[in-house]
Amino acid sequence: MQRTATAVWSGTGLEGQGTLTTGSGAITDQPYTAKFRFQSEDGKAGTNPEELLGAAHAGCFTMALAFRLTAAGHPAEELRTEARVAIIKGEAGWTIPSIELVCTARVPGIDAAKFAELADDAKANCPISKALSPTITLSATLQ
């Protein structure tokens, strides 16, 4: 199995612009620029690779946790995960030093210890986490 996404860029790094498209068509010709990526502090100007990485990671982790909860006999009423992707400029250029997954959940009939165990396992073993593992922390709260 293989999934695809395509980036097309025109112009210089600073003044140029590009589009992002996923193979599924869920994202089609989504514009992105250096301004969207590095100068828009609130992130509202447009998308960027880090935001998309966060969306992919939040989705992957949350689905992995749902499978684990279901297998343990406790399907979730709701799982909500925010991925906080940090990006900083250092001497060697831009880097992503950390990704924090913040998950809140409504899961009937499960205790906090079992929930934490399953959340930790999902963090360690979802495919996106495996690819990015040195940077990830998790805060999982059962409501």
DRENSEVO-968858 format. One record per atom (N, C-alpha, C): atom name; residue in one letter; x, y, z; residue number from 1. Coordinates in steps of 0.05 Angstrom, whole numbers, plus 5000, padded with zeros to 4 digits. Layout:
REM residues N
{atom=CA res=A c1=X c2=Y c3=Z n=NUM}
...
//
This chain:
REM residues 143
{atom=N res=M c1=5017 c2=4977 c3=5000 n=1}
{atom=CA res=M c1=5000 c2=5000 c3=5000 n=1}
{atom=C res=M c1=5018 c2=5025 c3=5000 n=1}
{atom=N res=Q c1=5010 c2=5045 c3=4986 n=2}
{atom=CA res=Q c1=5024 c2=5070 c3=4985 n=2}
{atom=C res=Q c1=5005 c2=5093 c3=4983 n=2}
{atom=N res=R c1=5010 c2=5114 c3=4998 n=3}
{atom=CA res=R c1=4994 c2=5139 c3=4997 n=3}
{atom=C res=R c1=5012 c2=5160 c3=4985 n=3}
{atom=N res=T c1=4999 c2=5179 c3=4972 n=4}
{atom=CA res=T c1=5014 c2=5200 c3=4958 n=4}
{atom=C res=T c1=5004 c2=5228 c3=4965 n=4}
{atom=N res=A c1=5022 c2=5247 c3=4963 n=5}
{atom=CA res=A c1=5016 c2=5275 c3=4964 n=5}
{atom=C res=A c1=5036 c2=5289 c3=4946 n=5}
{atom=N res=T c1=5028 c2=5311 c3=4933 n=6}
{atom=CA res=T c1=5045 c2=5325 c3=4914 n=6}
{atom=C res=T c1=5047 c2=5354 c3=4922 n=6}
{atom=N res=A c1=5071 c2=5364 c3=4922 n=7}
{atom=CA res=A c1=5076 c2=5393 c3=4926 n=7}
{atom=C res=A c1=5087 c2=5404 c3=4900 n=7}
{atom=N res=V c1=5076 c2=5427 c3=4891 n=8}
{atom=CA res=V c1=5086 c2=5442 c3=4868 n=8}
{atom=C res=V c1=5093 c2=5470 c3=4877 n=8}
{atom=N res=W c1=5117 c2=5479 c3=4870 n=9}
{atom=CA res=W c1=5127 c2=5505 c3=4878 n=9}
{atom=C res=W c1=5137 c2=5521 c3=4855 n=9}
{atom=N res=S c1=5132 c2=5547 c3=4855 n=10}
{atom=CA res=S c1=5141 c2=5565 c3=4834 n=10}
{atom=C res=S c1=5154 c2=5589 c3=4847 n=10}
{atom=N res=G c1=5177 c2=5597 c3=4838 n=11}
{atom=CA res=G c1=5190 c2=5621 c3=4849 n=11}
{atom=C res=G c1=5211 c2=5616 c3=4870 n=11}
{atom=N res=T c1=5220 c2=5637 c3=4882 n=12}
{atom=CA res=T c1=5241 c2=5635 c3=4903 n=12}
{atom=C res=T c1=5229 c2=5623 c3=4928 n=12}
{atom=N res=G c1=5246 c2=5615 c3=4947 n=13}
{atom=CA res=G c1=5237 c2=5605 c3=4972 n=13}
{atom=C res=G c1=5221 c2=5625 c3=4988 n=13}
{atom=N res=L c1=5231 c2=5650 c3=4989 n=14}
{atom=CA res=L c1=5217 c2=5671 c3=5005 n=14}
{atom=C res=L c1=5193 c2=5682 c3=4991 n=14}
{atom=N res=E c1=5194 c2=5688 c3=4965 n=15}
{atom=CA res=E c1=5172 c2=5701 c3=4951 n=15}
{atom=C res=E c1=5155 c2=5682 c3=4935 n=15}
{atom=N res=G c1=5164 c2=5657 c3=4932 n=16}
{atom=CA res=G c1=5149 c2=5639 c3=4916 n=16}
{atom=C res=G c1=5123 c2=5629 c3=4929 n=16}
{atom=N res=Q c1=5110 c2=5612 c3=4915 n=17}
{atom=CA res=Q c1=5085 c2=5600 c3=4926 n=17}
{atom=C res=Q c1=5082 c2=5572 c3=4915 n=17}
{atom=N res=G c1=5067 c2=5556 c3=4929 n=18}
{atom=CA res=G c1=5063 c2=5529 c3=4921 n=18}
{atom=C res=G c1=5035 c2=5519 c3=4927 n=18}
{atom=N res=T c1=5029 c2=5495 c3=4918 n=19}
{atom=CA res=T c1=5004 c2=5482 c3=4924 n=19}
{atom=C res=T c1=5010 c2=5453 c3=4934 n=19}
{atom=N res=L c1=4992 c2=5443 c3=4950 n=20}
{atom=CA res=L c1=4994 c2=5416 c3=4961 n=20}
{atom=C res=L c1=4968 c2=5402 c3=4953 n=20}
{atom=N res=T c1=4971 c2=5377 c3=4943 n=21}
{atom=CA res=T c1=4949 c2=5360 c3=4935 n=21}
{atom=C res=T c1=4953 c2=5332 c3=4945 n=21}
{atom=N res=T c1=4932 c2=5320 c3=4956 n=22}
{atom=CA res=T c1=4934 c2=5292 c3=4965 n=22}
{atom=C res=T c1=4923 c2=5274 c3=4944 n=22}
{atom=N res=G c1=4933 c2=5250 c3=4943 n=23}
{atom=CA res=G c1=4924 c2=5230 c3=4924 n=23}
{atom=C res=G c1=4894 c2=5224 c3=4926 n=23}
{atom=N res=S c1=4883 c2=5226 c3=4950 n=24}
{atom=CA res=S c1=4854 c2=5221 c3=4954 n=24}
{atom=C res=S c1=4837 c2=5244 c3=4944 n=24}
{atom=N res=G c1=4849 c2=5267 c3=4940 n=25}
{atom=CA res=G c1=4833 c2=5291 c3=4933 n=25}
{atom=C res=G c1=4822 c2=5306 c3=4957 n=25}
{atom=N res=A c1=4827 c2=5296 c3=4981 n=26}
{atom=CA res=A c1=4817 c2=5310 c3=5005 n=26}
{atom=C res=A c1=4829 c2=5338 c3=5006 n=26}
{atom=N res=I c1=4853 c2=5341 c3=4997 n=27}
{atom=CA res=I c1=4866 c2=5368 c3=4995 n=27}
{atom=C res=I c1=4873 c2=5371 c3=4965 n=27}
{atom=N res=T c1=4864 c2=5392 c3=4953 n=28}
{atom=CA res=T c1=4869 c2=5396 c3=4925 n=28}
{atom=C res=T c1=4879 c2=5424 c3=4920 n=28}
{atom=N res=D c1=4903 c2=5427 c3=4910 n=29}
{atom=CA res=D c1=4915 c2=5453 c3=4904 n=29}
{atom=C res=D c1=4913 c2=5473 c3=4927 n=29}
{atom=N res=Q c1=4918 c2=5463 c3=4951 n=30}
{atom=CA res=Q c1=4918 c2=5480 c3=4975 n=30}
{atom=C res=Q c1=4943 c2=5498 c3=4974 n=30}
{atom=N res=P c1=4940 c2=5524 c3=4974 n=31}
{atom=CA res=P c1=4963 c2=5542 c3=4972 n=31}
{atom=C res=P c1=4979 c2=5542 c3=4998 n=31}
{atom=N res=Y c1=5006 c2=5545 c3=4994 n=32}
{atom=CA res=Y c1=5024 c2=5550 c3=5017 n=32}
{atom=C res=Y c1=5047 c2=5567 c3=5007 n=32}
{atom=N res=T c1=5057 c2=5583 c3=5026 n=33}
{atom=CA res=T c1=5079 c2=5601 c3=5021 n=33}
{atom=C res=T c1=5097 c2=5602 c3=5045 n=33}
{atom=N res=A c1=5120 c2=5615 c3=5042 n=34}
{atom=CA res=A c1=5138 c2=5619 c3=5065 n=34}
{atom=C res=A c1=5124 c2=5637 c3=5086 n=34}
{atom=N res=K c1=5109 c2=5656 c3=5077 n=35}
{atom=CA res=K c1=5095 c2=5674 c3=5096 n=35}
{atom=C res=K c1=5075 c2=5657 c3=5112 n=35}
{atom=N res=F c1=5059 c2=5640 c3=5099 n=36}
{atom=CA res=F c1=5041 c2=5623 c3=5114 n=36}
{atom=C res=F c1=5056 c2=5606 c3=5135 n=36}
{atom=N res=R c1=5079 c2=5597 c3=5127 n=37}
{atom=CA res=R c1=5094 c2=5578 c3=5144 n=37}
{atom=C res=R c1=5109 c2=5591 c3=5166 n=37}
{atom=N res=F c1=5122 c2=5614 c3=5161 n=38}
{atom=CA res=F c1=5141 c2=5625 c3=5180 n=38}
{atom=C res=F c1=5133 c2=5652 c3=5192 n=38}
{atom=N res=Q c1=5115 c2=5666 c3=5179 n=39}
{atom=CA res=Q c1=5109 c2=5693 c3=5188 n=39}
{atom=C res=Q c1=5081 c2=5696 c3=5200 n=39}
{atom=N res=S c1=5063 c2=5678 c3=5196 n=40}
{atom=CA res=S c1=5036 c2=5679 c3=5206 n=40}
{atom=C res=S c1=5035 c2=5665 c3=5233 n=40}
{atom=N res=E c1=5039 c2=5680 c3=5254 n=41}
{atom=CA res=E c1=5041 c2=5669 c3=5281 n=41}
{atom=C res=E c1=5016 c2=5654 c3=5289 n=41}
{atom=N res=D c1=4992 c2=5664 c3=5282 n=42}
{atom=CA res=D c1=4967 c2=5651 c3=5290 n=42}
{atom=C res=D c1=4960 c2=5628 c3=5271 n=42}
{atom=N res=G c1=4975 c2=5625 c3=5249 n=43}
{atom=CA res=G c1=4970 c2=5602 c3=5231 n=43}
{atom=C res=G c1=4945 c2=5605 c3=5214 n=43}
{atom=N res=K c1=4932 c2=5628 c3=5214 n=44}
{atom=CA res=K c1=4907 c2=5631 c3=5200 n=44}
{atom=C res=K c1=4910 c2=5639 c3=5171 n=44}
{atom=N res=A c1=4934 c2=5647 c3=5163 n=45}
{atom=CA res=A c1=4938 c2=5656 c3=5135 n=45}
{atom=C res=A c1=4936 c2=5634 c3=5115 n=45}
{atom=N res=G c1=4943 c2=5610 c3=5122 n=46}
{atom=CA res=G c1=4942 c2=5587 c3=5104 n=46}
{atom=C res=G c1=4956 c2=5564 c3=5116 n=46}
{atom=N res=T c1=4956 c2=5542 c3=5102 n=47}
{atom=CA res=T c1=4968 c2=5517 c3=5113 n=47}
{atom=C res=T c1=4998 c2=5517 c3=5110 n=47}
{atom=N res=N c1=5010 c2=5497 c3=5122 n=48}
{atom=CA res=N c1=5039 c2=5493 c3=5121 n=48}
{atom=C res=N c1=5045 c2=5464 c3=5126 n=48}
{atom=N res=P c1=5069 c2=5455 c3=5120 n=49}
{atom=CA res=P c1=5075 c2=5426 c3=5124 n=49}
{atom=C res=P c1=5073 c2=5417 c3=5153 n=49}
{atom=N res=E c1=5080 c2=5434 c3=5172 n=50}
{atom=CA res=E c1=5079 c2=5427 c3=5200 n=50}
{atom=C res=E c1=5050 c2=5422 c3=5209 n=50}
{atom=N res=E c1=5032 c2=5440 c3=5200 n=51}
{atom=CA res=E c1=5004 c2=5436 c3=5207 n=51}
{atom=C res=E c1=4993 c2=5410 c3=5195 n=51}
{atom=N res=L c1=5001 c2=5404 c3=5171 n=52}
{atom=CA res=L c1=4991 c2=5379 c3=5158 n=52}
{atom=C res=L c1=5003 c2=5355 c3=5172 n=52}
{atom=N res=L c1=5028 c2=5357 c3=5181 n=53}
{atom=CA res=L c1=5041 c2=5336 c3=5196 n=53}
{atom=C res=L c1=5025 c2=5331 c3=5223 n=53}
{atom=N res=G c1=5018 c2=5353 c3=5236 n=54}
{atom=CA res=G c1=5002 c2=5352 c3=5260 n=54}
{atom=C res=G c1=4975 c2=5338 c3=5255 n=54}
{atom=N res=A c1=4962 c2=5346 c3=5234 n=55}
{atom=CA res=A c1=4936 c2=5333 c3=5227 n=55}
{atom=C res=A c1=4939 c2=5303 c3=5223 n=55}
{atom=N res=A c1=4960 c2=5296 c3=5208 n=56}
{atom=CA res=A c1=4965 c2=5268 c3=5202 n=56}
{atom=C res=A c1=4970 c2=5253 c3=5228 n=56}
{atom=N res=H c1=4987 c2=5264 c3=5246 n=57}
{atom=CA res=H c1=4994 c2=5251 c3=5270 n=57}
{atom=C res=H c1=4970 c2=5249 c3=5289 n=57}
{atom=N res=A c1=4955 c2=5270 c3=5292 n=58}
{atom=CA res=A c1=4931 c2=5269 c3=5310 n=58}
{atom=C res=A c1=4912 c2=5248 c3=5300 n=58}
{atom=N res=G c1=4908 c2=5247 c3=5274 n=59}
{atom=CA res=G c1=4889 c2=5227 c3=5262 n=59}
{atom=C res=G c1=4899 c2=5199 c3=5266 n=59}
{atom=N res=C c1=4924 c2=5194 c3=5262 n=60}
{atom=CA res=C c1=4936 c2=5167 c3=5264 n=60}
{atom=C res=C c1=4935 c2=5158 c3=5293 n=60}
{atom=N res=F c1=4944 c2=5174 c3=5312 n=61}
{atom=CA res=F c1=4943 c2=5167 c3=5340 n=61}
{atom=C res=F c1=4915 c2=5162 c3=5350 n=61}
{atom=N res=T c1=4896 c2=5179 c3=5343 n=62}
{atom=CA res=T c1=4869 c2=5177 c3=5352 n=62}
{atom=C res=T c1=4856 c2=5151 c3=5342 n=62}
{atom=N res=M c1=4860 c2=5145 c3=5317 n=63}
{atom=CA res=M c1=4850 c2=5120 c3=5306 n=63}
{atom=C res=M c1=4862 c2=5096 c3=5320 n=63}
{atom=N res=A c1=4888 c2=5097 c3=5325 n=64}
{atom=CA res=A c1=4902 c2=5075 c3=5338 n=64}
{atom=C res=A c1=4891 c2=5071 c3=5366 n=64}
{atom=N res=L c1=4886 c2=5093 c3=5381 n=65}
{atom=CA res=L c1=4875 c2=5091 c3=5407 n=65}
{atom=C res=L c1=4846 c2=5080 c3=5406 n=65}
{atom=N res=A c1=4831 c2=5088 c3=5387 n=66}
{atom=CA res=A c1=4803 c2=5077 c3=5384 n=66}
{atom=C res=A c1=4804 c2=5047 c3=5381 n=66}
{atom=N res=F c1=4822 c2=5037 c3=5364 n=67}
{atom=CA res=F c1=4824 c2=5008 c3=5360 n=67}
{atom=C res=F c1=4832 c2=4994 c3=5387 n=67}
{atom=N res=R c1=4850 c2=5006 c3=5402 n=68}
{atom=CA res=R c1=4859 c2=4994 c3=5427 n=68}
{atom=C res=R c1=4836 c2=4994 c3=5448 n=68}
{atom=N res=L c1=4822 c2=5016 c3=5449 n=69}
{atom=CA res=L c1=4800 c2=5017 c3=5468 n=69}
{atom=C res=L c1=4778 c2=4997 c3=5461 n=69}
{atom=N res=T c1=4772 c2=4995 c3=5436 n=70}
{atom=CA res=T c1=4751 c2=4976 c3=5427 n=70}
{atom=C res=T c1=4760 c2=4947 c3=5433 n=70}
{atom=N res=A c1=4785 c2=4940 c3=5428 n=71}
{atom=CA res=A c1=4795 c2=4913 c3=5434 n=71}
{atom=C res=A c1=4794 c2=4907 c3=5463 n=71}
{atom=N res=A c1=4797 c2=4928 c3=5480 n=72}
{atom=CA res=A c1=4796 c2=4925 c3=5509 n=72}
{atom=C res=A c1=4767 c2=4924 c3=5520 n=72}
{atom=N res=G c1=4748 c2=4927 c3=5502 n=73}
{atom=CA res=G c1=4720 c2=4926 c3=5510 n=73}
{atom=C res=G c1=4708 c2=4953 c3=5519 n=73}
{atom=N res=H c1=4722 c2=4975 c3=5512 n=74}
{atom=CA res=H c1=4713 c2=5001 c3=5520 n=74}
{atom=C res=H c1=4713 c2=5021 c3=5496 n=74}
{atom=N res=P c1=4696 c2=5017 c3=5477 n=75}
{atom=CA res=P c1=4695 c2=5037 c3=5455 n=75}
{atom=C res=P c1=4690 c2=5065 c3=5465 n=75}
{atom=N res=A c1=4703 c2=5084 c3=5453 n=76}
{atom=CA res=A c1=4701 c2=5112 c3=5462 n=76}
{atom=C res=A c1=4676 c2=5125 c3=5452 n=76}
{atom=N res=E c1=4665 c2=5142 c3=5469 n=77}
{atom=CA res=E c1=4643 c2=5160 c3=5460 n=77}
{atom=C res=E c1=4656 c2=5182 c3=5443 n=77}
{atom=N res=E c1=4679 c2=5192 c3=5452 n=78}
{atom=CA res=E c1=4693 c2=5213 c3=5437 n=78}
{atom=C res=E c1=4722 c2=5213 c3=5445 n=78}
{atom=N res=L c1=4739 c2=5215 c3=5424 n=79}
{atom=CA res=L c1=4768 c2=5220 c3=5428 n=79}
{atom=C res=L c1=4774 c2=5246 c3=5413 n=79}
{atom=N res=R c1=4788 c2=5264 c3=5426 n=80}
{atom=CA res=R c1=4795 c2=5290 c3=5413 n=80}
{atom=C res=R c1=4825 c2=5294 c3=5418 n=80}
{atom=N res=T c1=4840 c2=5295 c3=5397 n=81}
{atom=CA res=T c1=4869 c2=5298 c3=5400 n=81}
{atom=C res=T c1=4879 c2=5323 c3=5384 n=81}
{atom=N res=E c1=4894 c2=5339 c3=5398 n=82}
{atom=CA res=E c1=4907 c2=5362 c3=5386 n=82}
{atom=C res=E c1=4937 c2=5356 c3=5384 n=82}
{atom=N res=A c1=4949 c2=5358 c3=5361 n=83}
{atom=CA res=A c1=4978 c2=5355 c3=5358 n=83}
{atom=C res=A c1=4990 c2=5382 c3=5356 n=83}
{atom=N res=R c1=5008 c2=5388 c3=5375 n=84}
{atom=CA res=R c1=5022 c2=5413 c3=5376 n=84}
{atom=C res=R c1=5050 c2=5410 c3=5366 n=84}
{atom=N res=V c1=5054 c2=5418 c3=5341 n=85}
{atom=CA res=V c1=5080 c2=5414 c3=5327 n=85}
{atom=C res=V c1=5097 c2=5440 c3=5331 n=85}
{atom=N res=A c1=5118 c2=5437 c3=5346 n=86}
{atom=CA res=A c1=5136 c2=5460 c3=5351 n=86}
{atom=C res=A c1=5156 c2=5462 c3=5328 n=86}
{atom=N res=I c1=5161 c2=5486 c3=5318 n=87}
{atom=CA res=I c1=5181 c2=5490 c3=5297 n=87}
{atom=C res=I c1=5198 c2=5514 c3=5306 n=87}
{atom=N res=I c1=5224 c2=5511 c3=5307 n=88}
{atom=CA res=I c1=5242 c2=5533 c3=5315 n=88}
{atom=C res=I c1=5265 c2=5536 c3=5296 n=88}
{atom=N res=K c1=5275 c2=5560 c3=5295 n=89}
{atom=CA res=K c1=5298 c2=5565 c3=5278 n=89}
{atom=C res=K c1=5323 c2=5565 c3=5296 n=89}
{atom=N res=G c1=5342 c2=5548 c3=5289 n=90}
{atom=CA res=G c1=5367 c2=5547 c3=5303 n=90}
{atom=C res=G c1=5390 c2=5553 c3=5285 n=90}
{atom=N res=E c1=5414 c2=5550 c3=5295 n=91}
{atom=CA res=E c1=5438 c2=5556 c3=5279 n=91}
{atom=C res=E c1=5439 c2=5539 c3=5253 n=91}
{atom=N res=A c1=5430 c2=5514 c3=5255 n=92}
{atom=CA res=A c1=5431 c2=5496 c3=5231 n=92}
{atom=C res=A c1=5406 c2=5498 c3=5214 n=92}
{atom=N res=G c1=5388 c2=5517 c3=5220 n=93}
{atom=CA res=G c1=5363 c2=5520 c3=5204 n=93}
{atom=C res=G c1=5339 c2=5512 c3=5220 n=93}
{atom=N res=W c1=5317 c2=5508 c3=5207 n=94}
{atom=CA res=W c1=5291 c2=5502 c3=5219 n=94}
{atom=C res=W c1=5291 c2=5472 c3=5228 n=94}
{atom=N res=T c1=5278 c2=5467 c3=5251 n=95}
{atom=CA res=T c1=5276 c2=5440 c3=5261 n=95}
{atom=C res=T c1=5250 c2=5437 c3=5276 n=95}
{atom=N res=I c1=5241 c2=5412 c3=5278 n=96}
{atom=CA res=I c1=5217 c2=5406 c3=5295 n=96}
{atom=C res=I c1=5228 c2=5391 c3=5319 n=96}
{atom=N res=P c1=5230 c2=5405 c3=5342 n=97}
{atom=CA res=P c1=5242 c2=5391 c3=5365 n=97}
{atom=C res=P c1=5222 c2=5374 c3=5381 n=97}
{atom=N res=S c1=5196 c2=5380 c3=5377 n=98}
{atom=CA res=S c1=5176 c2=5365 c3=5392 n=98}
{atom=C res=S c1=5148 c2=5366 c3=5379 n=98}
{atom=N res=I c1=5134 c2=5345 c3=5385 n=99}
{atom=CA res=I c1=5105 c2=5343 c3=5378 n=99}
{atom=C res=I c1=5091 c2=5334 c3=5403 n=99}
{atom=N res=E c1=5073 c2=5350 c3=5413 n=100}
{atom=CA res=E c1=5058 c2=5343 c3=5437 n=100}
{atom=C res=E c1=5029 c2=5335 c3=5428 n=100}
{atom=N res=L c1=5022 c2=5310 c3=5435 n=101}
{atom=CA res=L c1=4995 c2=5301 c3=5430 n=101}
{atom=C res=L c1=4979 c2=5306 c3=5456 n=101}
{atom=N res=V c1=4957 c2=5320 c3=5454 n=102}
{atom=CA res=V c1=4940 c2=5326 c3=5477 n=102}
{atom=C res=V c1=4913 c2=5314 c3=5470 n=102}
{atom=N res=C c1=4906 c2=5292 c3=5485 n=103}
{atom=CA res=C c1=4882 c2=5277 c3=5479 n=103}
{atom=C res=C c1=4863 c2=5279 c3=5503 n=103}
{atom=N res=T c1=4838 c2=5285 c3=5498 n=104}
{atom=CA res=T c1=4817 c2=5283 c3=5519 n=104}
{atom=C res=T c1=4797 c2=5263 c3=5508 n=104}
{atom=N res=A c1=4786 c2=5247 c3=5527 n=105}
{atom=CA res=A c1=4769 c2=5225 c3=5518 n=105}
{atom=C res=A c1=4746 c2=5221 c3=5537 n=105}
{atom=N res=R c1=4724 c2=5213 c3=5525 n=106}
{atom=CA res=R c1=4701 c2=5202 c3=5540 n=106}
{atom=C res=R c1=4699 c2=5173 c3=5533 n=106}
{atom=N res=V c1=4705 c2=5156 c3=5553 n=107}
{atom=CA res=V c1=4705 c2=5127 c3=5549 n=107}
{atom=C res=V c1=4691 c2=5114 c3=5572 n=107}
{atom=N res=P c1=4666 c2=5105 c3=5568 n=108}
{atom=CA res=P c1=4652 c2=5093 c3=5591 n=108}
{atom=C res=P c1=4665 c2=5067 c3=5601 n=108}
{atom=N res=G c1=4665 c2=5064 c3=5627 n=109}
{atom=CA res=G c1=4673 c2=5039 c3=5639 n=109}
{atom=C res=G c1=4702 c2=5033 c3=5641 n=109}
{atom=N res=I c1=4719 c2=5052 c3=5635 n=110}
{atom=CA res=I c1=4748 c2=5047 c3=5637 n=110}
{atom=C res=I c1=4760 c2=5064 c3=5659 n=110}
{atom=N res=D c1=4780 c2=5053 c3=5673 n=111}
{atom=CA res=D c1=4794 c2=5069 c3=5693 n=111}
{atom=C res=D c1=4817 c2=5084 c3=5681 n=111}
{atom=N res=A c1=4826 c2=5105 c3=5695 n=112}
{atom=CA res=A c1=4847 c2=5122 c3=5685 n=112}
{atom=C res=A c1=4873 c2=5107 c3=5679 n=112}
{atom=N res=A c1=4880 c2=5088 c3=5695 n=113}
{atom=CA res=A c1=4905 c2=5073 c3=5691 n=113}
{atom=C res=A c1=4904 c2=5057 c3=5665 n=113}
{atom=N res=K c1=4882 c2=5043 c3=5660 n=114}
{atom=CA res=K c1=4880 c2=5027 c3=5636 n=114}
{atom=C res=K c1=4879 c2=5046 c3=5611 n=114}
{atom=N res=F c1=4865 c2=5068 c3=5614 n=115}
{atom=CA res=F c1=4864 c2=5088 c3=5592 n=115}
{atom=C res=F c1=4893 c2=5098 c3=5585 n=115}
{atom=N res=A c1=4908 c2=5105 c3=5606 n=116}
{atom=CA res=A c1=4935 c2=5115 c3=5602 n=116}
{atom=C res=A c1=4953 c2=5094 c3=5589 n=116}
{atom=N res=E c1=4950 c2=5069 c3=5597 n=117}
{atom=CA res=E c1=4965 c2=5047 c3=5585 n=117}
{atom=C res=E c1=4959 c2=5044 c3=5555 n=117}
{atom=N res=L c1=4933 c2=5045 c3=5548 n=118}
{atom=CA res=L c1=4926 c2=5042 c3=5520 n=118}
{atom=C res=L c1=4934 c2=5067 c3=5504 n=118}
{atom=N res=A c1=4933 c2=5091 c3=5515 n=119}
{atom=CA res=A c1=4941 c2=5115 c3=5502 n=119}
{atom=C res=A c1=4971 c2=5114 c3=5497 n=119}
{atom=N res=D c1=4987 c2=5106 c3=5517 n=120}
{atom=CA res=D c1=5016 c2=5104 c3=5513 n=120}
{atom=C res=D c1=5023 c2=5084 c3=5491 n=120}
{atom=N res=D c1=5008 c2=5061 c3=5490 n=121}
{atom=CA res=D c1=5013 c2=5041 c3=5470 n=121}
{atom=C res=D c1=5007 c2=5052 c3=5442 n=121}
{atom=N res=A c1=4984 c2=5067 c3=5440 n=122}
{atom=CA res=A c1=4977 c2=5079 c3=5414 n=122}
{atom=C res=A c1=4998 c2=5099 c3=5405 n=122}
{atom=N res=K c1=5008 c2=5115 c3=5424 n=123}
{atom=CA res=K c1=5029 c2=5135 c3=5418 n=123}
{atom=C res=K c1=5054 c2=5121 c3=5407 n=123}
{atom=N res=A c1=5062 c2=5100 c3=5420 n=124}
{atom=CA res=A c1=5086 c2=5086 c3=5413 n=124}
{atom=C res=A c1=5084 c2=5071 c3=5386 n=124}
{atom=N res=N c1=5060 c2=5063 c3=5379 n=125}
{atom=CA res=N c1=5057 c2=5044 c3=5357 n=125}
{atom=C res=N c1=5041 c2=5053 c3=5333 n=125}
{atom=N res=C c1=5029 c2=5077 c3=5333 n=126}
{atom=CA res=C c1=5016 c2=5085 c3=5308 n=126}
{atom=C res=C c1=5038 c2=5091 c3=5288 n=126}
{atom=N res=P c1=5033 c2=5086 c3=5262 n=127}
{atom=CA res=P c1=5054 c2=5090 c3=5242 n=127}
{atom=C res=P c1=5067 c2=5117 c3=5241 n=127}
{atom=N res=I c1=5052 c2=5138 c3=5246 n=128}
{atom=CA res=I c1=5063 c2=5165 c3=5245 n=128}
{atom=C res=I c1=5082 c2=5169 c3=5270 n=128}
{atom=N res=S c1=5073 c2=5159 c3=5293 n=129}
{atom=CA res=S c1=5090 c2=5161 c3=5317 n=129}
{atom=C res=S c1=5116 c2=5146 c3=5313 n=129}
{atom=N res=K c1=5114 c2=5123 c3=5301 n=130}
{atom=CA res=K c1=5138 c2=5107 c3=5296 n=130}
{atom=C res=K c1=5158 c2=5122 c3=5278 n=130}
{atom=N res=A c1=5148 c2=5137 c3=5259 n=131}
{atom=CA res=A c1=5165 c2=5152 c3=5241 n=131}
{atom=C res=A c1=5178 c2=5176 c3=5255 n=131}
{atom=N res=L c1=5164 c2=5186 c3=5275 n=132}
{atom=CA res=L c1=5173 c2=5211 c3=5288 n=132}
{atom=C res=L c1=5180 c2=5208 c3=5317 n=132}
{atom=N res=S c1=5183 c2=5185 c3=5327 n=133}
{atom=CA res=S c1=5183 c2=5179 c3=5356 n=133}
{atom=C res=S c1=5201 c2=5196 c3=5373 n=133}
{atom=N res=P c1=5225 c2=5205 c3=5365 n=134}
{atom=CA res=P c1=5241 c2=5220 c3=5384 n=134}
{atom=C res=P c1=5229 c2=5247 c3=5393 n=134}
{atom=N res=T c1=5210 c2=5257 c3=5378 n=135}
{atom=CA res=T c1=5200 c2=5284 c3=5384 n=135}
{atom=C res=T c1=5173 c2=5284 c3=5399 n=135}
{atom=N res=I c1=5161 c2=5261 c3=5405 n=136}
{atom=CA res=I c1=5133 c2=5261 c3=5413 n=136}
{atom=C res=I c1=5130 c2=5258 c3=5444 n=136}
{atom=N res=T c1=5112 c2=5275 c3=5455 n=137}
{atom=CA res=T c1=5102 c2=5271 c3=5482 n=137}
{atom=C res=T c1=5072 c2=5269 c3=5481 n=137}
{atom=N res=L c1=5061 c2=5257 c3=5503 n=138}
{atom=CA res=L c1=5032 c2=5253 c3=5503 n=138}
{atom=C res=L c1=5021 c2=5261 c3=5530 n=138}
{atom=N res=S c1=4998 c2=5275 c3=5529 n=139}
{atom=CA res=S c1=4982 c2=5281 c3=5553 n=139}
{atom=C res=S c1=4954 c2=5271 c3=5546 n=139}
{atom=N res=A c1=4946 c2=5249 c3=5560 n=140}
{atom=CA res=A c1=4919 c2=5237 c3=5554 n=140}
{atom=C res=A c1=4902 c2=5239 c3=5579 n=140}
{atom=N res=T c1=4879 c2=5251 c3=5577 n=141}
{atom=CA res=T c1=4861 c2=5255 c3=5600 n=141}
{atom=C res=T c1=4834 c2=5242 c3=5595 n=141}
{atom=N res=L c1=4826 c2=5226 c3=5614 n=142}
{atom=CA res=L c1=4800 c2=5213 c3=5613 n=142}
{atom=C res=L c1=4780 c2=5232 c3=5627 n=142}
{atom=N res=Q c1=4759 c2=5238 c3=5614 n=143}
{atom=CA res=Q c1=4739 c2=5257 c3=5625 n=143}
{atom=C res=Q c1=4718 c2=5241 c3=5641 n=143}
//
